[in-house]
Amino acid sequence: MTAGKKSSINERAKILVVDSDKNTMKAYKEVFAEKTKFKIISAAGGREALKKMKTGHFDLVILDVMMPKMSGIDVASAMSVNSRLKKIPVILASALPVASNAFWKIIREHNEFAVVKETVEKPIEVNELLAKIKRVLDKQ
């Protein structure tokens, strides 16, 4: 993640961050602690994320696309068919360029993507991510 200017986002949203990479997860937590008042819960994979979503309340999910065992695409698809989970907005984070044909081919292969509200590319630019989070939360 690349840092930018201090954000003015002060919402106390509860956000589930799902990424199998420990360094990426650490970076998310540090940035959010420094720049926001979000309550951050982490999950190291898709199955853990779904379990946490089924037992807790989240205002937003930031979901890595490429994870072992259960991808972010699989998680978003599972969310889309669950009456409660499909109400949670998702920001997909991808190492693939989000403007690439490969990325959108993956997305098109799964029809049920009403939960996906935004996408971001890795490495994530902090101010861009915070702006997208604010935009998604403001629509709720």
Residue pairs with C-beta under 8 A, 6 or more apart in sequence:
1 24
1 27
1 28
1 31
1 123
1 124
1 125
1 126
1 129
2 123
2 124
2 125
2 126
3 31
3 126
4 125
4 126
4 127
5 127
6 35
7 35
7 36
7 126
7 127
7 130
9 35
9 36
9 38
9 130
9 133
9 134
10 36
10 37
11 36
11 37
11 38
11 134
11 137
12 37
12 38
12 39
13 38
13 39
13 59
13 60
13 133
13 137
14 38
14 39
14 41
14 56
14 57
14 58
14 59
14 60
15 32
15 38
15 39
15 40
15 41
15 58
15 59
15 60
15 61
15 62
15 133
16 41
16 42
16 43
16 49
16 52
16 53
16 56
16 58
16 60
16 61
16 62
17 25
17 28
17 29
17 40
17 41
17 42
17 43
17 61
17 62
18 42
18 43
18 44
18 45
18 46
18 48
18 49
18 61
18 62
18 63
18 64
18 67
18 72
18 75
19 25
19 28
19 42
19 44
19 62
19 64
19 67
19 93
20 44
20 45
20 64
20 67
20 68
21 64
22 44
24 64
24 122
25 42
25 44
28 40
28 42
28 62
29 40
29 42
31 126
32 38
32 40
33 40
35 126
35 130
36 130
38 133
41 52
41 56
41 58
43 49
43 51
43 52
45 67
45 68
45 69
45 70
46 67
46 69
46 70
46 71
46 72
46 74
46 75
47 69
47 70
49 61
49 63
49 75
50 70
50 75
50 78
50 79
50 85
52 58
53 61
53 79
53 85
53 88
54 82
54 84
54 85
58 88
59 88
59 89
59 137
59 140
60 88
60 89
60 90
60 91
60 133
60 136
60 137
61 79
61 88
61 89
61 90
61 91
61 115
62 90
62 91
62 93
62 129
62 133
63 72
63 75
63 76
63 90
63 91
63 92
63 93
64 72
64 92
64 93
64 94
65 71
65 72
65 73
65 92
65 93
65 94
65 95
65 96
65 103
65 106
66 72
66 94
66 95
66 96
72 92
72 93
73 106
73 107
73 109
73 110
76 90
76 92
76 110
76 112
76 113
76 115
76 116
77 110
77 112
77 113
78 85
79 85
79 86
79 88
79 90
79 115
80 86
80 112
80 113
80 114
80 115
81 112
85 115
86 114
86 115
88 115
89 115
89 117
89 136
89 137
89 139
89 140
90 115
90 116
90 117
91 116
91 117
91 118
91 119
91 120
91 129
91 132
91 133
91 136
92 98
92 116
92 118
92 119
92 120
93 119
93 120
93 121
93 122
93 124
94 103
94 119
94 120
94 121
94 122
95 121
95 122
96 102
96 103
96 106
96 121
97 103
97 121
98 119
98 120
98 121
103 119
107 113
107 116
117 136
117 139
118 132
118 135
118 136
120 128
120 129
120 132
